[in-house]
Amino acid sequence: MSSDEYIEAANRELDEAYQRPLSLDEYVTHLLENPQQAAHASKYLLNAIENAGTRSVIEEGEEKERYRFFDDPWNDGEHAILGNTEVLNRFVDDLRSIAAGRGKDEKILWLDGPTATGKSELKRCLINGLREYSKTEAGRRYTMEWNVAGVSDQPGMTYGDEVSSDEDDWYQSPVQSHPLSVFPEDVRAKLLAELNDRLDDHIPVRMEAEMDPFCREAYEYLEEQYRRDGVADLFSAVTSPAHLRVKNFVVDVGQGIGVLHSEDDGPPKERLVGSWMAGMLRELDSRGRKNPQAFSYDGVLSQGNGLVTIVEDAAQHADLLQKLLNVPDESRVKLDKGIGMDVDTQLIVISNPDLEDQLNQHADRNGTDPLKALKRRLDKHQFTYLTNLSLEAELLRRELTDETTVWDATSWDQLEEWIREPVTISVRDSSGTVTERELAPHAIEGAALYAVVSRLDASDLPEDLDLTDKALLFDRGYLRDGDERVDIDEFDFEDEATDGKHGIPVTYTRDIIADLLHEDSERFDEDLPVEGVIMPRDLINAMAERLSDAPVFSNTEVAEFGERVAPVKNYIFSQQEADVLDAMMRDKRVDEQTVEEYVEHVYAWSEGERIENERGELVEPDLLKMKIFEIEHLGRFNEDNYTGDKPHEEVREFRKEKIITALNRHAWRQRDAEFRVSDVNPKEIPVIRAVLGTHDWDDIKRTFEDFDPRQWDNPPSGTETADIKRDTIENMQDLFEYSEASAELTSRYVMSQVSYKWD
């Protein structure tokens, strides 16, 4: 874009975010047309979350609807919360109850969990999401500005500055007071009733807060002046456009969002609402009393008034939590003994598990526990470590690269591609030289799988599954058992299992990778000068071997996690092996048209129907075609299973159970609400998927009679092994994004495991 276009784009963005100030009359008229903009704090937050929409995800094997708000879509997912969808949904459900006033008004929403589980991302999502929502027409947020200049010679609203004219005379409510709070209570109630009649929502708008002390000071000052002068229509005079205007503001930290950080200090009152400014008290003529205009209003409740108050790392502010008890109960806080302030804010506290230890320090005192009232008001939502392989892989990639886009896959196959992808990282050594290092395909997958497996509860594991199977079930919702698909519903996992409560955090994995990136990469033969490749087994071994060096793990955890590494390595090897086999058999794959033709013939054979040939003639199903496909492509049968072209009972049973029944089952799963099936894909039949996408070493032996895996490292030129290796390395790069080096190393490793049992 040109410079003018950039300026114009900036103008458009600001013009969309801000309106000109409105008079009170204009604001009420606008509100009657847009009643949702009068929302109280909890309802506004709920509106912002729901406005972003939802998407479907699979977590712990179940399909769930996830609010896109928590994907941080405004920043391309930079601060997205990965996983914990069920926790976030319950958080929103509680927020909905609070917004509707259905019994949880006194609750403080508490988000608890170990480090690196997404709690900090939640804070950033709230800030980003509310800021962007407030820039939209639906989410505009309003407050009041006052001007008392010219009514008398007293300095009034100046915060100590000299009275000036024009815009310098206008002062915004320092705590984002709702414009409707200026109306007398009975009038406000009638106005809210009309707004709710016009509101297309099951949650009515509530607005019970009075004006903040700053605005009250201006209102009462103006009221006193006009009453003294005998002015009629007092309310209209005080709230005329000369003295009061309504302005919209963009929500941000300090403007509707209050955040108390772990490092913030000071007396409790100062942290909560702010502090008196002695110099200002002397300058303002307040007849010996404290003037609310001389208050800083920089406490967390003041900043978050009108929307959200977040206490970050709450264990550092445990002394404040009891001071907050009256806020959800009474919606009020005091500046001092004589001056109180109504607040409308949704309280959210975020903590690590150490807060719970503090809250339970007097638990043995039962009824005399001094923290009992606080614990009753805290509504706990516990974040856990991720138990989905794809989510952990996504999180790990985020930790290592600049990738932020949220993975919104439409199928498991698409997710599987993303999980397995290699990662290339630039590394600068002590001399300043920059080199490219590669995390080979399946390296991120292996590290993520090991971390997930360390977090899973083994106590509810069925006898025929290991923890990698449980991890895969949680990620995709099913397993492949030969030709069959086994859904997670067929297993009885305990609801009380401790999945995700402890385990290897992503920060540990990230640090191990960082160490490997800077370590010596010369691990290979002199005739293969490959540098910069970290193989999956290197990474998994390093994670397991260095557990004891990390102070975050107990001896028990080190032993437990160490015992879980073997099945992870076996699974990742199976993935590498499948890549090599697919690359070797790339040119030997059966095409989809042949598969579809086979399924069509089998279905017609089963139903006793005829099919249409290329000339449009109806003919009997071709027994020879089916036989050839089953022998050559499926590898299930041989000539002994047929008499001529007629199948024996075992073949007939295979066709009915593995093809027809599987096709019908797939059609049933694809039905819509009216039991119509729009698309039945033969490729989704398990045995057909195996034909299209997987191979085994028997296929290799049958296809390449002179192949010898023991020659793989240095195959003699002119041999079939040399030709196969050349094509395989190229196919691995083309099909699966291997580099030449990682393809060489992966194929060598696979062949070393295969060669000793080849004969």
Secondary structure, 3 states (H helix, E strand, C coil): CCHHHHHHHHHHHHHHHCCCCECHHHHHHHHHHCHHHHCCHHHHHHHHHHHCCEEEEEECCEEEEEEHHHHCHHHCCCCCCCCCHHHHHHHHHHHHHHHHCCCCCCCEEEEECCCCCCHHHHHHHHHHHHHHHHCCCCCCEEEEEECCCCCCCCCCCCCCCCCCCHHHHCEECCCCCCHHHHCCHHHHHHHHHHHHHHCCCCCCCCCCCCCCHHHHHHHHHHHHHHHHCCCCCHHHHHCCCCCEEEEEECCEECEEEEEECCCCCCCHHHHHCCCECHHHHHHCCCCCCCCHHHECCCCHHHHHCCCEEEECCHHHHHHHHHHHCHHHHHCEEECCCCCEEECCCEEEEEECCHHHHHHCCCHHHHHHCCCHHHHHHEEEEECCCCCCHHHHHHHHHHHHCCCCCCCCCCCHHHHHHHHHCCEEEEEECCCCCEEEEEECCCHHHHHHHHHHHHHCCCCCCCCCCCHHHHHHHHHHCEEEECCEEEEHHHCCCCCCCCCCCCCCCHHHHHHHHHHHHCCCCCCCCCCCCCCCEECHHHHHHHHHHCHHHCCCCCHHHHHHHHHCHHHHHHHHHHHHHHHHHHHHCHHHCCCHHHHHHHHHHHHHHHHCCCEECCCCCEECCCHHHHHHHHHHHCCCCCHHHEECCEECHHHHHHHHHHHHHHHHHHHHHCCCCCCCCCCCCHHHCHHHHHHHHCCCHHHHHHHCCCCCHHHCCCCCCCCHHHHHHHHHHHHHHHHHCCCHHHHHHHHHHHHHHHHCCCC
